[in-house]
């Protein structure tokens, strides 16, 4: 792509990223929590029992805290700057992978430029949110995408090592373990599990073994999805996802200190009932993966469209079904948006006028639900109150279903 190959544009892009990282490296944000947990690790304390920076827990793995140990005594500003720059490079690398994909190669040069620009604009809010919070979502998305990329390109050990690292640091990519079995990637599944346990117990080589085991037990108890605070998931205004949305819709007086004096519930159920409904809807969404997998176990995807759609749907599930998901976690919805936009651009002339209108309206609604905070932040309290970001993510599902039907009907083959 000529624009991306232009050295001037690349220089300006990197200069902008460096300035952004330099600006955002000021202050503490979530990276302070990461290093605080590392400090307690050095002192031999159970950092999962402690709270940091306004009462926040450290929710990530022992290995991740250990990996930060060499940087603990270095100047915080520059360590945080390097962390932000590292995540920015992963973000750019994901775009590079997208540009080089065989599906995007079907676009002409002008279409490629428009496509990449639109995906960038859509994802910008989530990228900036992750950088501002110095969060870990970009790294986890990178582990998921690159791990699956290597696995599907006959590099199961490399892919498994990367995917397992993401699962170890933050459990979210675990949704792909059943996928590997279903699609017949048995070697990749085996090595992912092996690497996961290696990462889990590797800290015992550098820490006292019983200390590591004690940390792991506390960590598992902390992230237990049956905990009440993971069901009534409203501790923070910026929480989104099914657990937060259903809590605000189905419980009249949720313990949400940030709630506006505006009605949003449509029912008032007990906590056990809410828990059961939440579990049922999660299971239904997970089971719906079989629709995209076309109920053909132990068989690889027939084409790049099918593979991209099923992986995009599973990535989309992550911020929806897991509790305690902040707005920046919805970076996982970008691949679904990208595959929908790509199909629309490639097949625009063959789509009926009415369908075009419906699809464009849905895409605009999805874009606004994801980016109103960036475009019109004055009313952000209202967006957070009604959890519009979760609605936008859910709207991507019928569009993925539509594309899946078109591909099946037209028997598209691009392998």
N, C-alpha and C positions, 0 to 999 in steps of 0.2 A: 504494500500500500504506500503510494508515493508520499503522502503527508507524513506518515509515521517514520518513513526512511529519511526524511529531511532532517539534517543534523541541527539546524537552527531550532526547529520545533522540539526536537528531543532535548536540546540544551535548555530551552525555556521551560519545558515540562519538569525536568530535574531541578532546575532552579526554583520553580514554584513549590515542588515537593520539599526541598531543603528548607525553604523559608517557612512553609507550613509546619514542618517538624520542629524547626527551631522555635517558632512561636508557641506551639503546643507543648514543648518540653518544659515550659515554665509551669510551676504549680505541681501538685501531687497527683491527682486523679487515681485511677485504678492501679497504675504501675507502682504507686507507693504501697498499696496493699500487697502486691506480689513480693516486693523487696522486704516489706515488714515481716511477711511470713518466712522469707529466707533468713532474716535476722533471728527469728525465734527458732528456726531449724538449727542455726549455728549454736544457739544457746541451749539446745536440747529441750525446748518447750513444745507442747502440743498446740501448734498454731491453728488447728481446726477448732479448738475450743475458744480461741481468742477472737476478739473483734477489733477491726482497724478502721481508722478514718471515718468517724461518725457512725460507728457501730456495724460495719460490714464484715462479713465472714470472708475468708479465703476458701474458694470452692474448687480449686484446681489440684492437680496431682502432686504427690511428694516429689516425683522426678522433676517436675517443672520448677519447684522451689529449689531443688538441689542444683539444677542447671544454672540458676541465677546466682549461685554462691560466689563464683569468681568475680562477679561484678558488684558485690555488696559494698565493698569498701571504696569503690571508685566514686567520683563526683556524681550525685544523683542526676543532675541536669543532663550530663552527657550520656549517661547510661540510658536514660529515658529517650533522649534524642535518637540514639542508635536503635532502640527498640521500635520507635515510630518509623524510622527510615527503613528498617528491615521489613516491617509490615507493609509499607508503601511499595517496596520492591516486589513483594509477593502479589500485591494488588495489580501492579503493572504486568507481572509475569502471567497472571491469570488472563489478562486482556490479550497478551501476546499469544497464549494458547488458543484463545477464542478466535483471534484473527487468522491463525494458521490452520484452524479446523477445516475439514473437508466440506462441511455444510456452508460455512461462510465463504469458502472458495467459489461457490456457485453464484455469488453476487458479482456484478461488475465493479470496477474501481470506485465509481461514484456511489453506488449502493453500499459498498463496504464502508466508505467514509461516513455516510449518513447513519448506517446501522451502528457502527462503533460509537459515534457521537451520541446517539439516542440511548444506547445502553450505558454509556458513561454518565450522561445527564441523569438517568434514572437511578444509578447506583451511587451518585455523588453524595447524597445525604447520608447514606449508610457508611461510606468511606470516611467522610468527615466526622461522623459520630464515633466511629471506632478510633480514629486518630485523636479526637478530642478527649475521649475517655481512656485512651491508651489501652484499649481492650485487646482481646485475643481472638476475636471472631475471624479476622482475615486469615490468621495462621491456621485455624481449624478448618475453614473453607478450603484453604490451600492444601492442607493434608488430605482432605476428602477428595478433591478434584484431581490432584496430581497422583494420589495413591490409586484411584480408580483408572486414571489415564494409563499409568504404567501396567496395571493389571490387565487391562483390555488390550494392551499392546505387547502382550506375552513377556512381561517382566514381573512375574508374580512376587518374587522375593523383595525387589526394590519397592514395588507398590505396596506390599503388605507392611513393610517397615515404616513407610510414610503414613499409611492409614492407621496403623496401630498406635503410632505416636500421637495422632490427633485424638484417638479414642482414649488414650492414657491421660493426656492433659485435660481434656474435657469430654465427657462421655458421649457427646452428641453424635459423632459419626458411627456409633454402634449400630445405627439403623441399617448400615450396609453389610453387616455380617450375614443376616438371613438372605440378603440379595446375592451375595457371593455364592452361597449354597444353591439358591434357586436357579442361578444362571450357570451353574456347573463350574465355577472357578474354585475347585476344591483345594488345589495347591495354594492359591492365594488365601483362601479362608484359613487353612491350616497354619500358614506362616503368620497371618495376622494375629491369630490367637496366641501363637508361640511368642511373637514379638511383644504382644500386649503383656503377657506374664513376665517376660524378661524386663520390660520397662517398669512393671509393678514392683518387682523384687530387686532390681538393680541397685536402688538406693541402699539396700542392706550391705552392699560391698563397701560403702563409704560411711554409713551410719551404723550404729548398733542395731542388730537385727530386730530385737524385741521392740526397740523404739520405732522402727519402720512399721512393724506389724501393728503397734498401738496406733500410729498415725492413720494407717489404712482402715482400721476398724472405726475410728472416729469419723473419718472422711465418708465412709459408706453410710454411717448413721446420719450424717449431716445432709447428704444428698438423697436420702430415702424419699421417693416420690409420695409415700403415704403420709408424710408429715403434714400436719394441718396447714402450716404456712405455705406448703406447696399446692394445697387444694384451694384455700382462700388466698389466692396469689395476688394480693393487692397492697403489699407492704410499701411499694413505691408507685408514684404516679406514672412513671415511664414504663411499667411492666405491660407487656402485651402477650398475645397467645391465647389458646383456648381456655386454659385454667383461669386467666385473668378475665377474659371476656365473659365466660359463663358465670363466674362469681358475681360480676356486676349486673348481669342480666337476670340471674335466678335467685339472688339473695337481696332482700330489701335493704338491710343495713349491714353491709360488709364493713369490716374494720379498716376503712380507707380514710385516713386522716386528710388526704388531699382531694377528696371528692368535692365536686361543686354542688351547690344546692339545686340540682336539676335531676329530675327523675330519669333513670335509665333502666331500672329493672322491669321485667315483664311478668315476674313470678316471685314467690318467696318460699324456697324449699329449705329443708334441714340440711345440715352439713353432710350426713351420710348419703342423703339423696343426691346432693350436688356431686359428691365423690363418685357415686355410681354412674350418674349421667356423664360426667367427665371421662370416666374410664370407658364407657360405652362408645362415646364419640371418638375418642382416641383410637380405640380398636377398629371402629368402622373406617376411619381414615387410613389406618395402617393396612387393613384388609383390602381397601380400595386399590392399593398398589398392584394387586393381582390383575386388575383391569388393564393397567398399562403393561404389565408383564405378559398379558394375553394368555394367561393360564397354561403356559408351556414350560414346565420345569425342566431343568438340566439342559436347556437349549440356549445358546447365545442369542442375543438380539439380532434380528435379520438385517437391520440397516442402521445407519447412523441416526436417522430420525427417531426410530424406536428407542435406541439406547439413550439418546439425549433427553427424550421426553421422560422416560422412566427414572433416570438419575435426577433430572430437574424436579420431578414430583417428590422424590425422596428427600432431596435437599430442602424443598419447600416445607415438608412435614416437620423438620427439625425445630424451627422457632414456633410452630403451631402446637406440637404435642408435648414439648418439654416445658416444665414450669420455670418461673423466674427469668423469663426472656425479656431483655431490654430492647429498645428500638433498634439498636445497632446490630442485634442478632438477626434482623430481617434482611441482612445482606444475603442470606441463604435463599431469598426469593428471587434474586437477580437472574440466575440461570433460567428459571421458568419464564420470566419476562423476556429474556433474550431469545429463547427458542420460539416463543409465540411471535415476537416481532420479526424474527428471521423468516418464519413460514409465511407470514403476512406479506412481507416484501417480495418474496420469491413467487407468490401465487396471487398477487393482488388483482391482476386482470381477470383471473378465473373465478373470482368470488362475486356472488350476487350483490347488488346494491344494498339491499336490506341487511344482509349479513355484514357487509362492510361497516354500515352505520352502527350496528350492535357491537361489533368487535372494537371499533374505534372508541365508542362511548365507554366500554368496559376498560380499555387500556388507559383512557384519560382518567377514569375514576381510580384505577389502580395507581396511576402515577401521582395523582393528587393525594390519595390516602398515604402514600409513602413520602411525599415531598412538601406537603403543606407547611410543615414545621420550618423547612428551609425557605419556602417562598413567602409565607405569611405567618411568621412566628409569634405575632402579637396574640393570636388566638390559640396558642399551643395548648393551654389548659383545657380547652374544649375538645381538641383532638384527642388528648390523653384521657379525658374523662369518658368519652364515648368509645375509646379504643378503635379508632377508624383504621389504624394500620393493620390490625388483625382482619378486618373486613376486606381490605385490599388484597391481602395474601390469599384469603379464601376465594376471592373472585378469579384468581389465576387458575383455579382447579377446573371450572367449566371450560375455560379456553384451552387448557391442555387436553381435556376430553375431546373438544371439537377437532383439534389438530390430529389427535390420535385416530379419530374416525376418518378424517380426510386421507390420512396416510394408508389406513387399512383399505378404504374404498378404492383409492387410486393405485394401490399396490406399489408404493414407492420403494425403490431399491437403490440405496447409495452405500455400497460397501466395496 
